Amino acid sequence: MSEPSAAPRPVAAPIGRSTDTVPSPDRAAEFRAALVNSLRADGKITTPAVEAAFLTVARERFVPDDVPLEQAYAVDDAVVTKRDQRGVALSSVSAAYIQARMLEQADLRPGMTVLEVGSGGLNAALIAEIVGDQGRVVSVDIDPDVIDRAAKLLDASGYGSRVRVLVADAEHGVPGEGPFDAIIVTVGAWDIPPVWLELLADTGVLVLPLIMNGVTRTIGFRRAGGHLVSTSIEVAGFVPMQGAGRHEERVFLLTDPNGKQVKLRFDSAAPEDMSPLDGVLATDRTEVWSGVTIPHRTSFADLHLWFAWHLPGFCLLTVDDGTELADERGTWFPFGAVHGAGFAYLAIRPAPEGVGVEFGARAYGRDGQLAATTVVEQIQAWDHDGRHTEPVFGYWPAGSDENQIPADASVMNKARGIVTISWPPRA
Ligand SMILES: C[S@@+](CC[C@H](N)C(=O)[O-])C[C@H]1O[C@@H](n2cnc3c(N)ncnc32)[C@H](O)[C@@H]1O
């Protein structure tokens, strides 16, 4: 394995890339070094092994030919490689920051056996660099086109003999493989299929983007007796799972007086009867403020997670251009709640003291004031109990001893088990 300071390996010309667009190795190496510096500074790369892998694998060889180096080596940008008829992304080369972070979460060592769920080639090459010649990498994808492309790119980059790629719906496992020291899932998972736990070694790590009431966290899980406990958490979004593990959200449309729509997207716990919200966007809007403030340029992603777990009637929003909400973009966020005949959404305004912003809720409908108050109560609860502490997740497969679930944990039912969250008291 290369040392962090070692020069990148020379690379052959990328397949399919015309000679006038082949970046010089020096230029690509500069981008590689700059990316690693940035990922280290952001705390996404924390070990020499992941750093060495990022300095070695040529990202530009795994993205489509017309993608410039700036984009291939961007910290935050995924490169979409396949979409469905409606334009929804089905496959992508994941953003560098989340690849780095997931590799760190997986705590990989030389000689390990690793399963990657969701393929593409690049991440498998990074894993192969870390586990080395004595290790083993299996990369599965439900889409034969993705596997075909990944196989060609891995071959052309010299990793063909070190990664086994195969077409499989990961929901059903990987025939003839396992146990794995690490399973890295690179597609949004609504649940944990039992077969992943069967494939995971007793001391193994499962890293997956778990969707919880519409909000995703990439969680590193280890076994603790019959259940799993989180050992690391990262914020990220992923393309949705296809196949048997696919999960459909429930969508309700609110239409304003001009025929423009606000889409309310529920993960599972949608209200049975949405008719009380008919015509709600034609009502006067109300607002309630929380007194909870935050400085500019500070992440409050955990507020969304708090809502997903604790706010009754929680939903995600997508709005048409031309609606009142669209006109006020920048002062609200696409997280809302339905309460009786009211619909409220998270909003901000300049903080009264002039430093940062204050959170609140704007709302429509006969119960709008109540709906906004419900949102504000949860903003205040997050400020008190969630804001200053990192949550701990648990996963309890069906059949495990639920009596052991800690009394302070909140519970979310999944098809194959139960997810729990606890917010440790502020230190
Ligand atoms: C974000 S991409 C994977 C990115 C890749 N790991 C990389 O190198 O950056 C997610 C992939 O998951 C695949 N996928 C979706 N559902 C799947 C399933 N049930 N089993 C296996 N793969 C699946 C998609 O076809 C897609 O190619």
The ligand as an SDF file (V2000), in Angstrom:
LIG
                    3D

 27 29  0  0  0  0  0  0  0  0999 V2000
  -24.6730    5.4280   -5.5000 C   0  0  0  0  0  0  0  0  0  0  0  0
  -24.5950    4.0800   -6.5840 S   0  0  0  0  0  0  0  0  0  0  0  0
  -23.1650    3.2140   -6.0410 C   0  0  0  0  0  0  0  0  0  0  0  0
  -21.9070    4.0320   -6.0700 C   0  0  0  0  0  0  0  0  0  0  0  0
  -20.6490    3.2380   -5.9970 C   0  0  0  0  0  0  0  0  0  0  0  0
  -20.5350    2.4250   -4.7870 N   0  0  0  0  0  0  0  0  0  0  0  0
  -19.4050    4.0970   -6.1800 C   0  0  0  0  0  0  0  0  0  0  0  0
  -18.3810    3.5390   -6.5570 O   0  0  0  0  0  0  0  0  0  0  0  0
  -19.4250    5.3060   -5.9900 O   0  0  0  0  0  0  0  0  0  0  0  0
  -25.8900    3.0230   -5.9670 C   0  0  0  0  0  0  0  0  0  0  0  0
  -26.0720    1.7540   -6.7530 C   0  0  0  0  0  0  0  0  0  0  0  0
  -26.9120    0.8860   -6.0120 O   0  0  0  0  0  0  0  0  0  0  0  0
  -27.5400    0.0380   -6.9420 C   0  0  0  0  0  0  0  0  0  0  0  0
  -28.6740   -0.6600   -6.3000 N   0  0  0  0  0  0  0  0  0  0  0  0
  -29.9270   -0.1750   -6.0810 C   0  0  0  0  0  0  0  0  0  0  0  0
  -30.6740   -1.1260   -5.4830 N   0  0  0  0  0  0  0  0  0  0  0  0
  -29.8940   -2.2210   -5.3180 C   0  0  0  0  0  0  0  0  0  0  0  0
  -30.1170   -3.5170   -4.7780 C   0  0  0  0  0  0  0  0  0  0  0  0
  -31.3000   -3.8720   -4.2640 N   0  0  0  0  0  0  0  0  0  0  0  0
  -29.0810   -4.4040   -4.7710 N   0  0  0  0  0  0  0  0  0  0  0  0
  -27.8760   -4.0600   -5.2980 C   0  0  0  0  0  0  0  0  0  0  0  0
  -27.6310   -2.8330   -5.8350 N   0  0  0  0  0  0  0  0  0  0  0  0
  -28.6130   -1.9250   -5.8360 C   0  0  0  0  0  0  0  0  0  0  0  0
  -27.9130    0.9730   -8.0800 C   0  0  0  0  0  0  0  0  0  0  0  0
  -28.1240    0.2580   -9.2950 O   0  0  0  0  0  0  0  0  0  0  0  0
  -26.7100    1.9130   -8.1150 C   0  0  0  0  0  0  0  0  0  0  0  0
  -25.8090    1.5460   -9.1270 O   0  0  0  0  0  0  0  0  0  0  0  0
  1  2  1  0
  2  3  1  0
  2 10  1  0
  3  4  1  0
  4  5  1  0
  5  6  1  0
  5  7  1  0
  7  8  2  0
  7  9  1  0
 10 11  1  0
 11 12  1  0
 11 26  1  0
 12 13  1  0
 13 14  1  0
 13 24  1  0
 14 15  1  0
 14 23  1  0
 15 16  2  0
 16 17  1  0
 17 18  1  0
 17 23  2  0
 18 19  1  0
 18 20  2  0
 20 21  1  0
 21 22  2  0
 22 23  1  0
 24 25  1  0
 24 26  1  0
 26 27  1  0
M  CHG  2   2   1   9  -1
M  END
$$$$
